[in-house]
Amino acid sequence: MKPLPNPFIKRLFLSMLFSGLAIVTVNAQLKFSFSTPTAVYTANTGGTTIINSGVDDGLSSVTSIGFNFTYGCNTYTQFRASSNGWLSLGYNTLSSMPGNALGTTGQGPILAPLWDDLATSDYGNVNYILSGSAPNRVLTIEWLNMLWDAGGSDATISFQVKLYETSNIIDFAYSRGWGAVNNGSGGASIGLNGGYVATDFYSLSGSGAAPTANYGTETSNISTRPATNQVYRWTPGSMTYSSCTATQASTAVVSKCNNLNQVILGMQVVTSGCVSPATVTQFQVNMTGSTAPVADVTAVHIYYTGNSAGFAPVSEFLSGGSVSSAGAITVNGSQALLAGTNYFWIAYDVKSTATTGDLLDAQCTQITVGGTARTPSTTNPAGTRKVVDCSIAPGGVAGASFWIKADAGTSTTTDGGVLSTWNDQSGNARNAAAPTTANSPTYYNNSTRNVNFNPVVNFNYASQTAANASYMNIASNGILSTGNNPYEVYVVVAPGTGNSSGSAGKFLFAGSGINGFNAFDVRSGNSFNDSWDLNDLIVGSVWTSNYPSLASFDFNSTQRTMFVSGASVGTRVNGNHVATDVNNALGCQVIPGGTNSEFYDGSIAEIITYANTAHVQATRNQVESYLAIKYGITLQHDYVASNGGTVWSRSLNTAYNNNIIGIARDDIGALSQKQSKSTSVTADMLTMYVGPTRQVNQAAGTGTFAGGDRSFFFAGSNGAPILFTPNMTTDLPAGICCRLQRAWLSQKTNFINTDLTLQFDFNNVAPGYTPLFASDLRLLVDDDGVFANATVLNTPTISISVASSIVTVVVPASSIPVGKPYFTLASAAIRTPLPVTIKSFSASCHEGKILVSWEMGMAGSYVFTVERSSDGTAFVPVGKVPADVAGRTVYTWMDASSLPGGAVYRLKVTGSDGITTVYSPVVPVTGCGGVGAVSVSTDPVTGRSRMVMLRLQQDAAVDIAFYDLLGRRIGMPGLTGRRSMGQGVYYLPIPGQCLASGMYLLSVGINDKRSVIRIIQ
């Protein structure tokens, strides 16, 4: 390379090259001692070449060190070498950098045995060898026969960098060549840098036998070669204690309903160096300043968050904590320290019976570090925390930074109305507003859109343009944490299909810049994402389009974890998040001064954030229980009330943890759910409510909870088919002929209502299902789920009615006692025998005949009738098959006189009562004795039918008709109708743009022969 004219220009070049780069790592200050031992220089034998001979400004590929090497408190496994006399640790290097400048940042730590504009000679190279055995291996990187500088004519010098495993010592070794120094580029630097802070470097004052290693001041004009066998050794310094102090962590009030792990005092221990980490083994603390330490507090905890300054209840110093005391408390444990400032925290578990107005405080009087007792510079910082009564919060967990829900704070409550503002319910006034009417989301409150009878706000991503996509800006900052501080985010969203196009749909966004934002979005592959720039936590296959999902996002300053329905689905260990918490928005990513992007498609029911807070599992369970009860979502952990008490235990009977639903009143927990049904993709038939009637939306319900606050009634099913069992001879009490296979387990807490209503919707089996005679129906309650000895409930104890294929049972809670928590629906007469289901039905050509096959959901005394149609409209019976009551469920029948050109078949099933009738879907069969002159081409990507092809062997009268599955004829211009056509091949497009997605039937008559073909749109 042509030499740069002077060191100033070299630094300008590097400044321009690395401006804007940001690296995420532990930025610990370098701490090395320097010495100059002498050793015989030994050239590498059989080394692996990474830069060839005759190369100027060469940069090697990323190469393995061969072991873990600790440098500046970070561990590295890779390096990259430059022909210009330096190597970098890690993989961030972008340029060979001929201009020496030890203040360089952005390319990882740099080890520079001779940094200048060098080149490998015609008989030189850069190579490496790994020698020795673990744990004492040595990596030797060699610059062999180098030209100094690149314009030189002969080899001037060879030198090496040796990295030592375990000790992490670095040696620079030298051997002079025969060529002279051609110093046209201003001279070299010898030293180390940390790579991330411009002033964090060591530079040798010269190249003699005993130069000085100066920290933060560079010598960049060395032009004399180190002597042969000269060694410059860099030995990492051991960790040393610097200081400690106590700080007031918080002065916020402590709610008696959010009473666990309340941080009281922060303790900071400062160290330097990272080799041989010092260990904290003891804290001496007290509760001085607390009004009633023993009466108000159950336990004292000490947590450690490493270099993170945000409190999180992680890495407990003494597992389980210490018992509260009015005197001194000695806490013994063991915690290795990091370089820099280490953060410990004293936190209290406050009793729910603590006296309102009492104060909470603490002191730290002594910390033992590395076996030496240290007294904090401040032991009793000013400030206390006050105990206050409970405030209404999600699940009773106070401290929310942002809280929106579609059943409060919306500028409109009109179904289908335009939403201009959506007000924050956290008390922080972080309200959302649509920038224009065109960008406004839509408020829905109807039976189709509502989630478990609760309204939603729908965002339409439209064409993914800022002009017409739905989004809302949040002017006030603070919805999420800044820096690397922890956060919790809880959401209930129902993503739409528009998020499957590959573009992220951000339903919550905050921040800007490189790694300066935090966003939560849905993506293709049905994934949720907790996004930090490109440092994402993405988990796929966790939501279904247009169905609600409950997702929780936890960051405790050490790792991120994603939960769906209360279960952990993914974890990512990443620190050093740099968030700014500006440009907050719902429904898109805000681009300041640019065009917004990544618009969300779908509904938002509720979002809750907690900035600068990390929740433990027990606290998270409270918030998730609140959301799951409200939105009919089945959790993968127990449900708890706002006081932490369990109201649904999954371990009571693990077979019944399906489609869990609950009605509940929990005043502090912000919960008043009077009616509930499962919103799972796999539907249940049960709906529960209190009050005289079920309403379209929750707010309209007029029922009350007779037990008052913290009143809960839950039910979960065994997941069995929604089928009666008319042939069952066991597990039936006297007087009962048949019962549903599906049964439910109930759990109740302080629930004493006499108007509990259970609705069983048989439309889930078959729309308009009949017959259901109310006088035949009974409710069975049982103590163990085996119903042979169940209690049979009927009028007047309970009320049973039937309307629109829905059975409504009104039952006093006392009739489903804790001792008999199982229930199901049964019949006392075979005339209500109940659902007939067809699992599968098919028809296919078999040796010139039509083979019809079907499978029933269960055995029974059915009558099967096979029906056939030539045009998909008029069906006639062509065969009758009696059922085999011995337990057979699979049947076949052969149509030996199939219609020419094809036909459409369906199955009619009549129940044993002679009344119940169910039809299968229709199935077309073609090419079985037909003309074979008709075929349909299909789009290989979408699967949709696109073109009809006719092969006419002679002139023919052609009649083409198009039908939906209800037999309604559809006119298709250019396709349907009668016409005369000559011999030849014809391609007739199917104009599908006017058709809804689904299956249709195409009937083609050619002279006296007809074919019926299935069409997919």
C-alpha positions, -999 to +999 in steps of 0.1 A: +000+000+000+012+035-006+023+050+027+001+075+044+019+108+047+019+112+085+005+099+117-023+126+118-037+114+085-035+078+097-056+086+127-081+106+105-084+075+083-092+052+112-116+077+127-136+077+095-134+040+091-148+031+126-173+059+132-207+045+141-196+010+150-209-004+183-198-036+201-216-053+229-191-068+255-179-064+290-159-031+288-135-038+316-103-016+318-071-034+308-049-043+337-015-058+328+020-058+343+049-055+318+083-072+318+111-080+294+124-115+297+149-129+272+143-161+253+158-176+221+136-169+191+124-201+175+106-199+142+074-219+138+079-253+121+051-266+100+029-236+108-005-230+091-002-201+067-030-175+070-014-147+049+007-157+020+041-143+008+042-110-012+010-096+004+005-059+013-025-051+035-035-087+040-062-097+065-066-133+075-099-151+079-113-157+114-092-184+129-096-206+161-073-199+190-077-235+201-086-228+237-105-202+257-083-171+262-093-144+287-084-108+279-098-077+294-123-099+314-138-113+282-132-148+269-122-152+232-119-183+210-110-167+177-085-142+162-077-124+130-043-113+119-032-084+097+000-083+076+005-048+092+019-063+124-012-068+147-039-093+155-074-088+169-093-111+192-128-121+182-143-116+148-152-079+144-122-069+123-132-053+090-099-039+077-062-046+076-055-011+090-020-001+079-021+031+100-012+024+136-034+039+163-038+020+196-069+042+204-088+023+177-122+010+187-148-012+171-126-041+158-122-060+190-090-059+212-058-055+193-025-070+201+002-051+182+038-065+183+048-041+155+020-020+140+029-002+109+024-004+071+042-038+067+041-065+040+051-101+038+083-105+017+085-129-012+098-156+012+077-145+042+041-151+054+019-150+085+014-184+101+005-201+134+010-233+154-008-246+185+016-265+208+014-282+242-015-300+259-045-287+279-045-268+302-011-254+292-013-249+254+004-221+236-008-204+204+021-188+184+012-165+156+043-155+135+050-127+110+079-143+092+104-122+071+084-090+070+091-059+049+092-027+071+076-007+057+058-022+027+080-003+004+112-021+016+133-042-006+143-070+018+131-088+049+136-066+079+122-085+109+103-115+121+082-115+152+056-136+171+026-132+195+023-161+220-010-166+238-007-189+269-037-210+281-048-207+317-023-180+327-035-157+298+000-142+295+009-126+262+045-125+248+058-105+219+091-121+206+114-107+179+142-117+155+160-092+132+163-098+095+190-086+071+171-058+054+171-023+066+141-004+080+125+018+052+105+041+075+084+060+050+051+058+069+060+076+101+070+047+125+053+019+144+034+013+177+039-016+200+012-024+226-022-036+235-057-021+234-090-030+250-108-023+217-139-006+230-128+026+248-103+048+229-082+056+260-079+019+271-045+009+258-009+003+267+019+016+244+056+009+247+078+040+248+103+024+224+118-009+211+148-012+233+157-037+261+136-020+288+109+003+274+081+017+295+046+005+291+025+037+292-013+035+297-034+058+276-005+076+259+008+062+225+042+062+210+036+058+173+069+066+157+091+036+166+116+030+138+142+009+155+139-029+154+138-048+187+168-069+192+169-106+183+156-127+212+139-097+228+106-105+245+080-081+258+057-099+282+022-088+293+009-105+324-028-099+333-032-084+368-052-101+395-085-087+407-081-061+435-107-046+458-113-009+453-143+002+474-178-005+486-208+016+495-246+013+502-272+032+482-309+038+487-324+015+460-359+028+461-382+051+481-414+040+464-443+028+485-447-009+490-482-023+484-493-051+507-506-069+476-473-068+458-452-077+487-424-102+477-388-092+469-393-055+476-358-039+471-347-018+501-310-012+498-284-014+471-248-024+478-219-017+453-186-034+454-159-020+430-130-040+418-103-038+391-088-067+371-104-100+364-078-127+369-083-147+401-117-130+409-122-120+445-152-135+463-177-120+487-184-144+515-204-124+541-227-094+546-234-078+580-268-061+577-296-049+599-331-035+596-325-003+615-350+023+604-379-002+599-409+005+621-416-031+630-391-055+614-404-087+627-441-079+625-439-065+589-413-086+572-410-124+569-376-127+551-346-107+541-329-116+508-296-105+491-295-107+453-266-102+429-270-087+394-233-086+384-224-053+366-261-045+359-274-016+379-310-026+377-326-047+406-337-082+398-344-110+422-318-133+407-286-151+420-295-151+456-265-149+479-281-172+505-308-194+490-341-188+507-329-156+525-327-149+562-354-145+588-362-109+597-347-096+630-347-065+651-309-070+656-278-076+634-282-102+606-252-121+594-256-135+559-230-161+547-226-171+511-202-171+482-203-148+451-173-143+427-170-107+416-166-092+382-143-064+372-158-029+378-189-022+398-207-052+413-244-047+424-260-065+454-294-058+467-312-062+500-349-070+495-377-078+519-407-101+517-434-079+533-463-095+551-498-089+537-508-081+573-481-054+576-493-022+593-502+005+568-479+035+572-450+015+587-415+023+573-390-002+558-353+004+559-319-014+561-282-008+567-251-026+555-223-023+581-197-048+567-189-068+536-162-095+536-143-095+502-115-120+496-113-129+532-110-092+544-138-074+562-146-041+545-167-012+558-188+005+532-182+042+528-219+047+533-237+022+555-271+040+560-281+061+530-311+084+534-345+073+525-371+047+535-401+028+519-436+031+533-462+002+535-495+012+518-528-006+512-534-025+481-541-007+448-559-022+418-535-037+394-533-067+370-533-098+392-526-075+421-491-068+408-485-030+412-459-009+395-470-012+359-454+014+336-480+011+309-513-007+308-538-006+279-569-028+277-597-027+251-624-027+278-612+007+293-597+040+281-608+038+244-621+069+227-650+050+213-671+020+226-691+017+194-686-016+176-667-009+144-658+026+155-626+045+147-602+046+177-584+079+179-569+076+215-563+047+239-555+058+274-530+042+297-546+026+328-513+024+348-518+060+362-488+072+343-507+089+315-487+073+288-516+075+264-516+063+228-530+084+199-535+077+161-516+103+140-544+106+115-579+091+109-565+070+081-541+054+106-567+048+133-573+012+145-608-001+148-627-009+181-647-041+180-672-053+205-693-081+190-698-119+193-675-126+164-645-104+173-646-104+211-621-126+231-640-144+258-667-117+258-641-089+260-637-063+232-605-058+211-587-031+192-579-042+156-549-030+137-550-034+099-515-034+083-532-026+050-505-024+023-477-020+048-475+017+041-474+045+067-503+063+048-530+038+056-518+012+081-531+013+117-507+025+144-507+048+174-479+070+189-472+072+226-459+107+234-447+100+269-416+079+275-412+052+301-432+023+288-399+002+288-366+003+305-335+023+293-300+009+291-296-026+303-322-024+330-348-053+333-384-053+321-415-074+320-441-073+292-474-092+291-496-092+261-528-108+248-530-104+210-547-122+182-524-118+152-539-117+117-528-134+085-510-103+073-481-110+096-472-142+076-458-123+047-423-122+062-424-086+075-424-083+113-456-069+128-447-048+158-475-045+183-453-026+208-422-006+200-398+018+219-365+034+209-343+041+179-308+036+166-283+008+167-294-016+195-313+013+208-348-001+206-369-028+222-398-042+202-423-070+205-437-084+173-451-114+154-435-128+123-438-155+097-436-190+110-462-180+136-434-166+158-432-141+186-401-119+189-385-099+216-363-077+194-332-057+202-320-045+168-307-077+153-302-094+187-336-111+187-352-138+207-375-154+181-396-185+189-417-200+160-450-219+159-464-203+190-496-185+177-524-193+154-539-166+131-570-149+145-568-167+178-557-150+211-523-157+225-509-148+259-472-140+257-449-128+284-414-114+279-390-113+308-355-096+309-336-097+342-305-078+329-288-112+325-310-132+302-343-130+283-370-156+285-403-158+265-434-175+279-465-185+260-495-195+280-473-194+311-447-219+298-412-210+289-406-214+251-372-198+246-343-182+264-314-160+252-285-150+274-276-115+263-265-085+284-256-050+275-288-039+259-287-003+250-323+009+250-334+046+247-372+043+253-382+070+229-406+070+199-430+047+216-458+032+195-484+006+191-486-012+158-454-003+140-417+006+142-412+044+144-385+058+122-377+094+133-374+116+102-382+086+080-410+063+070-425+040+097-424+003+089-432-032+101-469-026+107-489-051+129-520-069+116-544-082+141-561-075+174-547-063+207-568-071+238-543-060+265-507-050+270-490-045+304-454-034+309-432-031+340-400-010+333-369-015+354-385-046+370-378-083+368-406-105+381-400-138+399-422-168+388-447-163+416-453-127+406-455-136+369-481-162+377-504-136+392-503-114+361-507-143+337-536-158+358-554-125+355-550-124+317-558-161+312-590-159+332-601-128+315-594-141+279-602-178+283-567-190+278-554-223+292-522-218+313-495-243+317-491-235+354-515-231+384-539-201+384-535-178+414-554-150+429-540-115+436-529-126+471-509-155+456-534-182+467-539-211+442-574-212+426-568-238+400-543-266+407-531-285+376-519-313+398-553-321+412-561-342+382-537-338+353-561-354+328-584-324+332-561-295+323-577-289+289-598-258+279-595-244+314-619-215+320-630-195+350-654-169+362-640-147+389-642-116+410-608-103+424-611-067+432-574-059+438-565-081+408-587-060+385-608-090+376-646-092+372-652-120+347-689-130+349-690-153+318-663-174+302-656-199+274-624-214+261-607-194+233-584-223+224-579-234+187-594-267+198-629-257+209-648-268+239-686-269+241-689-254+276-697-218+285-702-206+322-717-175+336-735-159+365-766-137+361-799-142+343-786-144+307-754-146+287-745-113+270-725-106+239-699-087+260-686-090+295-696-055+306-733-061+298-735-090+322-757-082+353-746-111+374-729-107+408-707-129+429-725-138+461-692-147+478-678-112+472-642-105+466-618-133+455-646-156+444-636-181+417-653-210+398-631-230+374-637-259+350-613-279+329-622-308+306-607-343+301-604-336+264-625-366+254-648-365+223-680-345+226-700-376+222-727-395+241-721-432+247-755-449+241-739-484+241-720-480+273-729-506+299-706-494+327-698-461+343-735-451+342-756-445+373-791-461+375-817-445+352-791-431+328-789-446+293-760-425+280-737-397+288-711-374+272-676-389+270-663-354+278-664-346+314-652-316+335-634-310+368-644-280+388-624-261+414-640-233+434-628-208+459-653-187+479-680-193+453-715-197+467-738-185+438-771-202+432-773-190+396-742-207+381-751-215+345-735-242+324-742-241+287-734-271+265-733-260+228-740-290+205-734-268+175-698-277+180-707-313+170-729-304+141-747-270+133-783-272+143-778-306+160-810-324+170-828-340+188-823-327+224-852-331+247-848-311+279-869-336+299-844-364+291-813-345+301-795-348+335-764-333+351-741-359+368-717-348+396-692-372+410-663-374+435-637-392+413-647-389+377-661-425+375-698-418+370-713-452+379-719-438+414-725-402+404-753-381+419-780-374+392-792-338+392-826-329+377-854-305+384-862-289+408-826-290+421-814-276+388-830-261+357-824-276+322-836-260+290-828-264+253-827-238+225-808-236+192-790-268+200-776-254+232-784-271+265-786-246+294-782-259+330-787-235+360-773-251+391-765-239+426-728-240+434-736-261+464-748-289+441-712-292+427-695-294+461-657-295+466-661-332+474-679-339+441-661-316+417-666-337+385-696-331+362-709-341+328-742-341+308-763-373+305-796-385+291-822-407+307-838-418+273-825-432+241-845-406+221-818-381+231-790-405+221-770-380+209-742-370+185-735-391+155-701-382+139-685-392+106-647-393+110-640-397+072-658-404+039-642-411+005-651-424-029-627-436-056-626-456-089-618-492-084-617-515-115-643-495-133-665-493-102-669-467-074-656-478-040-672-458-012-656-459+023-663-443+056-654-444+093-676-434+122-666-416+153-680-445+174-699-477+169-736-477+171-769-489+157-769-466+127-784-470+092-761-459+064-775-447+030-751-439+001-765-412-021-754-402-056-758-372-079-749-365-115-747-327-111-741-321-074-777-309-068-802-337-069-791-368-048-808-402-049-801-432-027-782-459-045-773-482-016-782-490+021-758-506+046-768-517+081-745-510+110-726-537+129-735-531+165-707-553+177-683-524+176-674-519+140-667-483+129-652-487+093-674-496+063-672-499+025-698-502-003-693-507-041-713-488-068-712-513-097-733-491-120-714-458-119-725-430-141-706-423-173-684-392-170-684-393-132-707-385-102-709-369-068-714-391-036-724-384-001-733-405+030-765-402+051-763-416+086-795-422+106-792-427+144-807-456+163-836-434+172-846-432+136-846-394+138-811-381+141-796-376+107-761-365+097-746-360+062-710-364+051-692-339+029-698-345-009-670-363-029-668-362-067-654-391-087-644-387-124-627-408-151-643-441-140-660-451-172-663-415-184-650-399-216-616-388-202-619-357-222-619-332-194-590-322-171-582-293-148-548-276-143-538-265-108-516-237-095-487-256-079-481-228-053-517-220-041-534-253-050-562-234-068-578-247-100-569-224-129-578-239-163-603-264-178-589-284-207-613-301-232-600-327-257-627-333-283-622-362-307-651-349-329-675-320-332-697-320-300-724-302-280-708-291-248-727-280-217-706-266-187-722-258-153-705-245-121-720-252-086-711-245-049-715-273-024-750-263-015-760-270-051-764-234-061-755-228-098-730-200-104-727-183-138-690-179-150-687-157-181-666-174-207-668-208-191-704-219-183-732-224-207-741-246-238-722-243-270-712-263-301-675-269-304-654-285-332-628-312-329-596-300-311-581-291-277-596-261-258-583-242-227-609-224-207-597-202-178-616-204-144-623-168-134-617-173-097-613-137-087-650-135-078-651-167-058-646-171-021-620-197-011-634-232-009-645-262-030-668-261-060-681-286-086-677-283-123-702-303-145-691-309-181-715-326-206-700-337-239-728-349-262-745-376-241-717-381-215-711-360-184-681-355-160-682-339-126-649-324-113-639-309-080-627-273-082-605-257-055-604-219-050 
